[in-house]
C-alpha cells in the first residue's frame, strides 16, 4: 500500500473510531464499573470482534452477508437484544461505595472480554461499512493479504487508543462520584445510551 493511501486510511480510521457508537458506550460503561486497567478486557473483546469482521470482509464472506437478508437480520436483532440487555444490567447496577478507586466492581476479565466481543460482532452495519470502505484503499494489482494485514493492524491500533480514551474518561468520572444518587444517575444515563444504540441498530437496513 502506497504511503499516501495508507495516510488516507489512517485518517479514516480515526474518524470511524471516534464516532460515538456501541463500542464507545461499552468502553465508558466498563471504565465506570471496573476502572481503566480492567477495562482493557472489554477493549480486547472489541478488537477481537473487529479483527473477525475485517477477516470476514477480506475472505469475501461479507458480500454473502450483504446479499442474505435473513443472515443480516438475525445478526442485527441479536445485536439489538444484547444492547437492550446491557441497558437493563446498567440500569439495575447498584451504587458502589467510593474508596480510592483501588478496587472497583469485581467483574471477571473473560466476562468483560465476551461483552466487548458481542457488542462489536453483533453489529452487521460494521461489516457492511467495511465492505464498502476497505476495498477503496486496496491496490488490486498488489498482493491482497499484506494490504488487509496492514489495514487490520492500523484499524485496531487506532481503535485501542480511542477506546482507551473513552474508558479512561469514564474511570476518572468515577472518582468524582460521591453519592449513591450521582452513581445511579450516571448508570441510568449509560443505560439510556445503550437503548439509543439499540434503537439506531434496529433501524439499519441492508441497503444503508
QUIKA-V727449 format. One record per residue. RES is the residue in three letters. SS is DSSP state (H for helix, E for strand, - for the rest). D_CENTER is the distance of its C-alpha to the mean C-alpha in Angstrom with 2 decimals. Layout:
# QUIKA-V727449
RES;SS;D_CENTER  RES;SS;D_CENTER
This chain:
# QUIKA-V727449
UNK;-;26.34  UNK;-;28.36  UNK;H;27.45  UNK;H;27.31  UNK;H;25.00  UNK;H;22.63  UNK;H;22.78  UNK;H;21.91  UNK;H;18.87  UNK;H;17.93  UNK;H;18.27  UNK;H;16.21  UNK;H;13.26  UNK;H;13.58  UNK;H;13.85  UNK;H;10.77  UNK;H;8.54  UNK;H;10.66  UNK;-;10.49  UNK;-;9.34  UNK;-;6.92  UNK;H;5.45  UNK;H;2.35  UNK;H;5.78  UNK;H;7.75  UNK;H;6.74  UNK;H;7.46  UNK;H;10.53  UNK;H;11.53  UNK;H;11.68  UNK;H;13.54  UNK;H;15.81  UNK;H;16.61  UNK;H;17.02  UNK;H;17.15  UNK;H;15.79  UNK;H;17.08  UNK;H;16.09  UNK;H;12.64  UNK;H;12.32  UNK;H;12.30  UNK;H;8.90  UNK;H;7.80  UNK;H;9.92  UNK;H;8.49  UNK;H;5.04  UNK;H;7.76  UNK;H;10.09  UNK;H;8.34  UNK;H;8.04  UNK;H;11.64  UNK;H;12.73  UNK;H;11.77  UNK;H;13.69  UNK;H;16.46  UNK;H;16.73  UNK;H;17.33  UNK;H;19.65  UNK;H;21.56  UNK;-;22.15  UNK;H;20.73  UNK;H;18.41  UNK;H;21.70  UNK;H;22.80  UNK;H;19.74  UNK;H;20.37  UNK;H;24.02  UNK;-;23.65  UNK;H;23.23  UNK;H;23.35  UNK;H;20.56  UNK;H;18.32  UNK;H;19.23  UNK;H;18.91  UNK;H;15.24  UNK;H;14.67  UNK;H;16.65  UNK;H;15.22  UNK;H;11.79  UNK;H;13.86  UNK;H;15.79  UNK;H;13.07  UNK;H;11.55  UNK;H;15.25  UNK;H;15.86  UNK;H;13.33  UNK;H;15.11  UNK;H;18.38  UNK;H;17.67  UNK;H;16.64  UNK;H;19.72  UNK;H;21.91  UNK;-;20.86  UNK;-;24.19  UNK;-;24.87  UNK;-;25.29  UNK;-;28.29  UNK;-;27.52  UNK;-;28.91  UNK;-;28.21  UNK;-;24.49  UNK;-;25.73  UNK;-;24.62  UNK;-;21.91  UNK;-;21.02  UNK;-;21.43  UNK;-;18.51  UNK;-;18.84  UNK;H;16.55  UNK;H;16.16  UNK;H;15.17  UNK;H;12.29  UNK;H;11.33  UNK;H;11.78  UNK;H;9.75  UNK;H;6.51  UNK;H;7.84  UNK;H;8.88  UNK;H;6.01  UNK;H;4.77  UNK;H;8.52  UNK;-;9.94  UNK;-;9.15  UNK;H;12.30  UNK;H;12.04  UNK;H;9.75  UNK;H;12.65  UNK;H;15.23  UNK;H;13.99  UNK;H;14.07  UNK;H;17.32  UNK;H;18.73  UNK;H;17.68  UNK;H;18.00  UNK;H;21.62  UNK;H;22.69  UNK;H;22.38  UNK;-;24.11  UNK;-;27.81  UNK;-;29.25  UNK;-;32.34  UNK;-;30.58  UNK;-;29.18  UNK;H;25.76  UNK;H;24.41  UNK;H;24.60  UNK;H;22.99  UNK;H;19.93  UNK;H;19.88  UNK;H;20.01  UNK;H;17.22  UNK;H;14.98  UNK;H;16.07  UNK;H;15.76  UNK;H;12.27  UNK;H;10.97  UNK;H;13.39  UNK;H;12.37  UNK;H;8.63  UNK;H;9.99  UNK;H;12.39  UNK;H;10.33  UNK;H;8.00  UNK;H;11.47  UNK;H;12.95  UNK;H;10.90  UNK;H;11.62  UNK;H;15.15  UNK;H;15.77  UNK;H;15.27  UNK;H;17.24  UNK;H;20.00  UNK;H;20.14  UNK;H;20.86  UNK;H;23.97  UNK;H;25.32  UNK;-;25.22  UNK;-;28.77  UNK;-;29.43  UNK;H;28.08  UNK;H;28.12  UNK;H;25.78  UNK;H;23.29  UNK;H;23.64  UNK;H;23.11  UNK;H;19.84  UNK;H;18.58  UNK;H;19.64  UNK;H;18.10  UNK;H;14.59  UNK;H;15.73  UNK;H;16.77  UNK;H;13.48  UNK;H;11.90  UNK;H;15.00  UNK;H;14.64  UNK;H;11.22  UNK;H;13.03  UNK;H;16.02  UNK;H;14.47  UNK;H;13.10  UNK;H;16.61  UNK;-;18.25  UNK;-;16.73  UNK;-;19.52  UNK;-;20.01  UNK;-;22.08  UNK;-;19.50
